[in-house]
Amino acid sequence: MKRLRSEKPCAVILADLHPAKYGSAEEYVLELADEMWHRGVRPVVAFLCRPAGMAEQRFRQAHVEIELIPEHGWCRRYFAIAGLVRRYRPVAMHIQFYPIFSCLPLVMWLAGCRRTVFHDQMSSPKEQSPWLRQMIVTLRNRLCCLFITRILASSRFVWERLVESYGISPEKIDLLYNGVNLRRFSPERDGSALRREIGIGPRQLVVSFIGHLIFDKGVNYFLDAAAVLLAERRSARFLVVGTGKDAARFKQQARELGIDREVIFTGCRDDVENVQAATDIVVMPSQWPEAMGLVLLETMASGNPIVATRVGGISEAIEDGVTGILVPPGQSGGIVRALRRLLDDPNLRRQMGEMARRRAEQMFDIRRLASEAAEACLSNRRRNRDTHHA
């Protein structure tokens, strides 16, 4: 049923996203908006561009109001966000992927919003600096937090960094993991059509990297590992799914390694759930401390085993040797050894996939987590920060 502009109070979801595809980040925003609507609050979503493709279809079907924020120039962004606050007078703002420690909390407060909730999904360890600078930065962070109602940390790793490295009071922070659609990403989904589309046989094993094609994601180590395994004459195909500023360099690396025929670069895809269904093993070789990667959760929900680096909050989702295999960052050797185990042992792949799915059902259901995020945004009641800790 169409949601008409009404006398309902309004909440703004400010998401630093380009919704060109309908990934789990966009889906989470839509679930959050739906939860707010069912709580009697009219949601307005502010992106960096208009949704496109499947994302445009889903947001249009839900009749969610969309606003645009300028992509370039922080001053232009701040003016646009302040105008958004003055125009809609929201009872609350939920902010995703924007920096916490900036002028943004003050800008929203001065514009008239007295309830702001940041969902921190990307805080990383602070670099070491002289004590005086650390003291100044800590003071700045605490001043920023005076204008923030609550921070939702997407992993215990993020929670600890906010407290230990950024000097934020634990009373200001709740733990709330990212979520995944357990119906969309399911072991029951059939990936045979996608296999036919890209020329992969039904019995060939498929190992996939899914994500941004940048060096921080460790794609170069994935390709190095693929070269070693293909040199051993293993019957496997390797997928690289996504786009990014370093894509051309990775394609060149594949050519130099002589594996460009066995490695398929698919580009960006709207149907990542079908990629997961067509995949036997996913590799997540991140080199920077991921808060809680969405690809990791999509893999678990799809019932696929995952090989991932032991960085950031990844180890909170993966139980090493049970739902996946953790390897050290900065090298391909650990990836090679883990993939050998999984490629050679179909029972191990099946067991890890089943346990991964079970863990996703227990910890990462997007509907439940979006409901809790909406409650945190609209209610004064604090969550127990240990609720979802495994």
C-alpha positions as CSV (number, residue, x, y, z in Angstrom):
1,M,0.0,0.0,0.0
2,K,1.3,3.4,-0.9
3,R,2.7,5.4,2.0
4,L,1.3,8.9,1.7
5,R,3.0,12.0,3.2
6,S,1.3,12.2,6.5
7,E,1.3,13.9,9.9
8,K,3.5,11.2,11.2
9,P,6.8,12.3,12.9
10,C,9.8,11.9,10.6
11,A,13.2,10.2,10.9
12,V,16.0,10.6,8.5
13,I,18.4,7.8,7.5
14,L,21.6,9.4,6.3
15,A,23.6,6.8,4.3
16,D,26.9,7.5,2.6
17,L,26.1,5.1,-0.2
18,H,25.8,5.0,-4.0
19,P,22.9,2.6,-4.4
20,A,23.7,1.5,-7.9
21,K,23.1,-2.1,-6.9
22,Y,20.9,-3.7,-4.3
23,G,23.5,-5.1,-1.9
24,S,23.1,-5.9,1.8
25,A,24.0,-2.3,2.8
26,E,21.1,-1.0,0.7
27,E,18.8,-3.8,1.9
28,Y,19.6,-2.9,5.6
29,V,18.6,0.7,4.9
30,L,15.3,-0.4,3.5
31,E,14.6,-2.8,6.4
32,L,15.4,0.0,8.8
33,A,13.1,2.3,7.0
34,D,10.3,-0.3,7.1
35,E,10.8,-0.9,10.9
36,M,10.6,2.9,11.5
37,W,7.3,3.1,9.5
38,H,5.8,0.3,11.6
39,R,6.7,2.2,14.7
40,G,4.7,5.2,13.5
41,V,7.6,7.2,12.1
42,R,7.9,8.3,8.5
43,P,11.3,7.5,7.1
44,V,13.3,9.7,4.7
45,V,16.5,8.2,3.2
46,A,19.3,10.4,2.0
47,F,21.8,8.8,-0.4
48,L,24.6,10.2,-2.5
49,C,22.7,9.4,-5.8
50,R,19.4,8.1,-6.9
51,P,19.0,4.3,-6.5
52,A,19.4,2.4,-9.8
53,G,18.5,-1.1,-11.0
54,M,17.1,-3.4,-8.5
55,A,17.7,-0.9,-5.7
56,E,15.5,1.7,-7.5
57,Q,12.8,-0.9,-7.9
58,R,12.8,-2.0,-4.3
59,F,12.8,1.6,-2.8
60,R,10.1,2.7,-5.3
61,Q,7.9,-0.3,-4.3
62,A,8.3,0.6,-0.6
63,H,7.4,4.2,-1.4
64,V,10.4,5.5,0.7
65,E,11.1,9.2,0.3
66,I,14.6,9.7,-1.2
67,E,16.7,12.8,-0.8
68,L,20.2,13.4,-2.3
69,I,23.3,14.7,-0.6
70,P,26.2,16.2,-2.6
71,E,29.0,13.7,-3.1
72,H,31.9,16.1,-3.2
73,G,32.9,18.9,-0.9
74,W,32.3,18.5,2.9
75,C,31.0,22.1,3.2
76,R,28.4,21.4,0.5
77,R,27.4,18.2,2.3
78,Y,27.1,19.9,5.6
79,F,24.8,22.7,4.2
80,A,22.7,20.0,2.4
81,I,22.3,17.9,5.6
82,A,21.5,21.0,7.7
83,G,18.8,21.9,5.1
84,L,17.5,18.4,5.3
85,V,17.1,18.7,9.1
86,R,15.4,22.1,8.9
87,R,13.0,20.9,6.2
88,Y,11.9,17.7,7.8
89,R,12.4,18.5,11.5
90,P,13.1,14.8,12.2
91,V,12.6,13.3,15.7
92,A,15.8,11.3,15.1
93,M,18.6,10.8,12.6
94,H,20.3,7.4,11.9
95,I,23.7,7.9,10.2
96,Q,25.6,5.2,8.4
97,F,29.1,5.2,6.8
98,Y,29.7,8.9,7.7
99,P,32.7,9.8,10.0
100,I,31.7,10.2,13.6
101,F,34.6,12.4,14.6
102,S,33.8,15.4,12.3
103,C,31.7,18.5,12.3
104,L,28.7,16.5,11.3
105,P,27.2,15.9,14.8
106,L,27.5,19.6,15.6
107,V,26.0,20.6,12.2
108,M,22.9,18.4,12.8
109,W,22.6,19.7,16.4
110,L,22.7,23.4,15.3
111,A,20.2,22.6,12.6
112,G,17.8,21.4,15.2
113,C,18.1,17.7,15.5
114,R,18.5,16.6,19.1
115,R,18.6,12.8,18.6
116,T,21.4,11.4,16.4
117,V,22.5,7.8,16.3
118,F,25.6,6.8,14.4
119,H,26.0,3.2,13.2
120,D,29.8,2.8,13.1
121,Q,30.8,0.1,10.6
122,M,34.3,1.2,9.8
123,S,36.3,2.4,12.8
124,S,39.9,1.2,12.6
125,P,42.8,1.4,15.1
126,K,44.1,4.9,15.5
127,E,47.7,5.5,14.4
128,Q,50.2,6.1,17.1
129,S,51.0,9.8,17.6
130,P,52.7,12.0,20.1
131,W,51.0,12.2,23.5
132,L,50.0,15.9,23.0
133,R,48.3,15.2,19.7
134,Q,46.6,12.1,21.1
135,M,45.3,14.2,24.0
136,I,43.9,16.9,21.5
137,V,42.3,14.2,19.3
138,T,40.7,12.5,22.3
139,L,39.3,15.9,23.5
140,R,38.0,16.5,20.0
141,N,36.3,13.1,19.9
142,R,34.7,13.7,23.3
143,L,33.4,17.1,22.2
144,C,31.9,15.5,19.0
145,C,30.1,12.9,21.2
146,L,28.4,15.6,23.2
147,F,26.2,16.0,20.2
148,I,25.6,12.3,19.6
149,T,22.8,10.4,21.4
150,R,24.2,6.9,20.7
151,I,26.8,5.0,18.8
152,L,26.0,1.5,17.4
153,A,29.2,-0.5,17.0
154,S,28.9,-3.2,14.3
155,S,31.4,-5.5,16.1
156,R,33.1,-5.9,19.4
157,F,36.3,-4.9,17.6
158,V,34.7,-1.5,16.8
159,W,33.3,-1.2,20.3
160,E,36.8,-1.7,21.8
161,R,38.5,0.7,19.4
162,L,35.9,3.4,20.2
163,V,36.6,3.0,23.9
164,E,40.3,2.3,24.0
165,S,41.6,4.2,21.0
166,Y,39.2,7.1,20.7
167,G,38.4,7.7,24.4
168,I,34.6,7.3,24.1
169,S,32.5,6.4,27.1
170,P,31.2,2.8,27.1
171,E,27.8,4.2,28.2
172,K,27.5,5.9,24.8
173,I,28.0,2.7,22.8
174,D,25.9,-0.3,22.0
175,L,26.9,-3.5,20.2
176,L,24.8,-4.2,17.2
177,Y,26.1,-6.5,14.4
178,N,25.4,-6.0,10.7
179,G,22.6,-8.2,9.3
180,V,21.9,-10.3,6.2
181,N,18.7,-11.4,4.5
182,L,18.4,-15.1,5.4
183,R,15.8,-15.7,2.7
184,R,17.7,-14.0,-0.1
185,F,21.0,-15.7,0.8
186,S,20.1,-19.3,1.3
187,P,21.7,-22.8,0.7
188,E,18.5,-23.6,-1.1
189,R,19.1,-21.1,-3.9
190,D,20.1,-22.6,-7.3
191,G,23.2,-21.2,-8.9
192,S,23.1,-23.3,-12.1
193,A,21.8,-20.5,-14.3
194,L,24.7,-18.2,-13.4
195,R,27.2,-21.0,-14.0
196,R,25.8,-21.5,-17.5
197,E,25.9,-17.8,-18.1
198,I,29.6,-17.5,-17.4
199,G,30.6,-20.9,-18.8
200,I,31.3,-23.0,-15.7
201,G,30.3,-26.7,-15.7
202,P,27.9,-28.0,-13.0
203,R,30.6,-30.1,-11.4
204,Q,33.5,-27.7,-11.4
205,L,34.5,-26.2,-8.1
206,V,34.2,-22.4,-7.9
207,V,36.2,-20.2,-5.6
208,S,35.1,-16.6,-5.4
209,F,36.3,-13.2,-4.2
210,I,33.4,-10.8,-3.9
211,G,33.9,-7.1,-3.0
212,H,35.6,-3.9,-4.0
213,L,38.6,-4.4,-6.2
214,I,41.2,-2.4,-4.2
215,F,44.5,-3.5,-2.6
216,D,43.1,-3.1,0.9
217,K,40.8,-6.1,0.1
218,G,43.7,-8.4,-0.7
219,V,42.7,-9.3,-4.2
220,N,46.3,-9.6,-5.2
221,Y,46.8,-12.4,-2.6
222,F,43.7,-14.1,-3.9
223,L,45.1,-14.1,-7.4
224,D,48.5,-15.3,-6.2
225,A,46.8,-18.2,-4.4
226,A,44.8,-19.1,-7.5
227,A,48.0,-19.2,-9.5
228,V,49.6,-21.7,-7.1
229,L,46.5,-24.0,-7.0
230,L,46.0,-23.9,-10.8
231,A,49.7,-24.8,-11.3
232,E,48.9,-28.0,-9.2
233,R,46.3,-28.9,-11.9
234,R,43.3,-28.5,-9.6
235,S,40.0,-28.5,-11.4
236,A,38.7,-25.2,-10.1
237,R,37.5,-21.9,-11.5
238,F,38.1,-18.6,-9.8
239,L,35.6,-15.7,-9.8
240,V,36.4,-12.0,-9.0
241,V,33.1,-10.2,-8.5
242,G,33.0,-6.5,-8.1
243,T,34.5,-3.2,-9.3
244,G,37.0,-0.8,-8.0
245,K,39.8,1.6,-8.8
246,D,42.4,-1.2,-8.9
247,A,40.5,-3.5,-11.2
248,A,42.7,-3.0,-14.2
249,R,45.8,-3.7,-12.2
250,F,44.3,-7.0,-11.0
251,K,43.4,-8.0,-14.5
252,Q,47.0,-7.3,-15.5
253,Q,48.2,-9.4,-12.6
254,A,46.1,-12.3,-13.8
255,R,47.5,-12.0,-17.3
256,E,51.1,-11.9,-15.9
257,L,50.4,-15.0,-13.8
258,G,49.1,-16.8,-16.8
259,I,45.7,-17.5,-15.2
260,D,43.5,-15.0,-17.0
261,R,41.6,-17.8,-18.7
262,E,40.8,-19.6,-15.4
263,V,39.9,-16.4,-13.5
264,I,36.7,-14.7,-14.5
265,F,36.2,-11.0,-13.7
266,T,32.4,-10.6,-13.6
267,G,32.2,-6.9,-12.8
268,C,29.5,-5.5,-10.5
269,R,26.4,-7.7,-10.2
270,D,23.0,-7.1,-8.7
271,D,22.5,-10.8,-8.1
272,V,25.2,-11.5,-5.5
273,E,22.9,-14.1,-4.0
274,N,23.2,-16.1,-7.3
275,V,26.9,-15.7,-7.2
276,Q,27.0,-17.2,-3.7
277,A,24.7,-20.0,-4.9
278,A,27.1,-20.8,-7.8
279,T,30.1,-20.7,-5.5
280,D,31.7,-23.5,-3.4
281,I,34.2,-21.5,-1.4
282,V,34.5,-17.7,-0.7
283,V,37.8,-16.0,0.1
284,M,37.9,-12.8,2.0
285,P,41.6,-11.8,2.2
286,S,41.2,-8.3,3.7
287,Q,44.3,-6.5,4.7
288,W,42.7,-3.7,6.7
289,P,40.7,-4.2,9.9
290,E,37.2,-4.9,8.6
291,A,34.5,-4.0,11.2
292,M,32.2,-6.8,10.1
293,G,32.2,-7.4,6.3
294,L,28.8,-7.9,4.7
295,V,30.2,-10.4,2.2
296,L,31.2,-12.5,5.1
297,L,27.6,-12.6,6.4
298,E,26.2,-13.3,3.0
299,T,28.6,-16.2,2.6
300,M,27.6,-17.7,5.9
301,A,23.9,-17.3,5.2
302,S,24.4,-19.0,1.8
303,G,25.9,-22.0,3.5
304,N,29.3,-21.6,2.0
305,P,32.6,-22.1,3.9
306,I,34.9,-19.0,3.9
307,V,38.6,-18.5,4.0
308,A,39.3,-15.1,5.6
309,T,42.1,-13.1,7.2
310,R,42.2,-12.7,10.9
311,V,41.7,-8.9,11.0
312,G,39.2,-6.6,12.6
313,G,35.9,-8.1,13.6
314,I,36.0,-11.0,11.2
315,S,37.0,-13.5,13.9
316,E,33.8,-12.6,15.8
317,A,31.7,-14.1,13.0
318,I,34.0,-17.0,11.9
319,E,34.6,-19.8,14.3
320,D,38.0,-21.0,13.0
321,G,37.9,-24.6,11.8
322,V,34.1,-24.8,12.4
323,T,32.4,-22.2,10.1
324,G,35.4,-21.3,8.1
325,I,39.2,-21.0,8.2
326,L,41.1,-17.9,9.4
327,V,44.5,-17.1,7.9
328,P,47.1,-14.4,8.6
329,P,47.0,-11.3,6.4
330,G,49.8,-10.1,4.2
331,Q,50.5,-13.4,2.4
332,S,49.0,-15.9,0.1
333,G,50.5,-19.1,1.7
334,G,47.7,-19.4,4.3
335,I,45.0,-18.9,1.7
336,V,46.6,-21.7,-0.5
337,R,46.8,-24.2,2.5
338,A,43.2,-23.4,3.5
339,L,41.9,-23.8,0.0
340,R,43.7,-27.1,-0.5
341,R,41.9,-28.5,2.6
342,L,38.5,-27.4,1.4
343,L,39.0,-28.3,-2.3
344,D,40.1,-31.8,-1.4
345,D,37.5,-32.5,1.2
346,P,33.8,-32.2,0.2
347,N,32.6,-33.3,3.6
348,L,34.5,-30.5,5.3
349,R,33.0,-28.0,2.9
350,R,29.5,-29.3,3.6
351,Q,30.0,-29.3,7.4
352,M,31.5,-25.9,7.5
353,G,28.8,-24.5,5.3
354,E,26.0,-26.0,7.5
355,M,27.6,-24.6,10.7
356,A,28.1,-21.2,9.0
357,R,24.4,-21.1,8.0
358,R,23.4,-22.0,11.6
359,R,25.6,-19.2,13.0
360,A,24.1,-16.7,10.6
361,E,20.6,-17.6,11.7
362,Q,21.6,-17.2,15.3
363,M,23.5,-13.9,15.1
364,F,22.9,-12.0,11.8
365,D,19.2,-12.0,10.9
366,I,18.7,-8.6,9.2
367,R,15.1,-8.3,10.2
368,R,15.8,-8.7,13.9
369,L,18.9,-6.4,13.8
370,A,17.1,-3.7,11.8
371,S,14.3,-3.8,14.3
372,E,16.8,-3.3,17.2
373,A,18.5,-0.5,15.3
374,A,15.1,1.3,14.8
375,E,14.4,0.8,18.5
376,A,17.8,2.2,19.4
377,C,17.2,5.2,17.2
378,L,13.7,6.0,18.4
379,S,13.8,4.9,22.0
380,N,15.6,6.1,25.1
381,R,16.0,2.5,26.3
382,R,19.6,1.3,26.1
383,R,20.5,-2.1,24.7
384,N,22.6,-4.7,26.4
385,R,25.9,-4.4,24.5
386,D,26.6,-8.1,25.0
387,T,23.3,-9.3,23.5
388,H,24.8,-10.6,20.3
389,H,28.3,-11.5,21.4
390,A,29.1,-15.1,20.5
